[in-house]
Amino acid sequence: MGLEVKGDMIKRGEKQVSGKEKKEDEENKINPSDYSCEVILEKTTKETANDRKLPSDAFNVFYVVKGEERLDVTRSGKMVNVFDFYYDKYGNVKKIDYGQGTVNPSMWGYKQPEKKKRRK
């Protein structure tokens, strides 16, 4: 059983996706973890990107989308992984710089566990 919409049969449970939503889905299909990357800050400013509390393996990536220059902070073991990710996702990478972070990458984001109260 189905429903006919604009000459197409749509089966039960299927969702019809408009052209705009299809374009957004294609853009979101690229996953940073496939490139061994982690995006820390998106569309940020230079002041927040140069924070010393970021990990030392973070890179500042400058790229252009629709005439607008953007800056992201992305961490990865190799700069080539960051380039591959942004080139595949946006296509226009202007430059990639080393970040100003000083925190050891294995300690970044670590939260010390709470101490349990002792019985007296």
N, C-alpha and C positions, 0 to 999 in steps of 0.2 A: 504494500500500500504506500502511496505517496501523494504528493501535492504538486500540481503543475504551476510553476512560476516562470513567466516570461518564456514559455515554450520548453522549459527544462523540467524534468521530473526530479523532485527532491524527496529523498527517502525519509522515513520517519527517524528523528533523532539527529539528522544532519543539520548543520547550520550554514546558511548561505553567507559568504564573506564578500564584502564590497571590495572594489579595486584598491581603495585607500588602506584598508585593513590588511590586504594581501601584501602591499608594499612594506608596511610596518613589520609584518611577520617575517618577511624575507630578510630585513635588516637585523632583526633580533635573533635569527637562527645562528649567527656566528657567536660562539661561546668562548670567552677568554680562557677558560680552563683547558680547551683543546689546544691552545697555543702556549700553555704553561705560564699564563699571565694572570694577574689579579689587579683589577682597576680599583684604586683606592679613592681617588677624587675625580669627578667628572665635571667639566665646564667650570673650572675654578680660576682663581686669580693667581698672579705671580707671588703675592704675599703669602697666601695659604699654601702654595706649592713649595715654597722655600722654607717651610717649617722644619726645625731641627729635630722634632719629635717623630718624624717619619722614619721608616726603615732605610738602611743604607743601600739596599738593592733596588730602590725606587727610581724610576726615570720620569722626567718631565717631557711629555709628548705634545708638540705643537702641530695642529692639523687644521684643514679648512673644510667646512661643510656649507654649501650654498653661499659662498662668499663671506662667511663668518669665520674668523679665526678662533679656535678653541684650544684650551690647555687642559690636559689630563695628567694625573699622577698614577703611574702604573708600575707594579713591581713584578720582576721576573729575574731569573738567573742570567739570562743573556739578552742583550739589546736586540739581536736579530729576531727573537721571538716576539718582542714588542712591535718591531717594524712590520713583521708578517701579519700580526693581528690587526693593526690599524690600516695597513694597506688593503687587506682583504675586506675590512668593514667599511672604510670611508674612501680609500683610493688616493687621497691627496695628503701625504705626510710632509710637513715642511721641515721639521728637525726634531731630533731626540737628544735631550741633554741628561746628564747625570743629576740626580736630585741632591738636595742639601741635607738629607736625613743622616742622623748619627747613631740611631738605635740598631742594635744587633738584630738581624732579620729573624732569628729564632726566638728572640725575646719580645718582638713587636706584637702587641695585642695580647700579651700574657697578663692574666689577672691572678694575683696571689689568692690562694684559697683562704676562706675564713678559718680562724682558729676556733676550735671547739672549747666550750667553757669546761673547766675542771670542776669536778665535785669536791666538796670539802668534807 
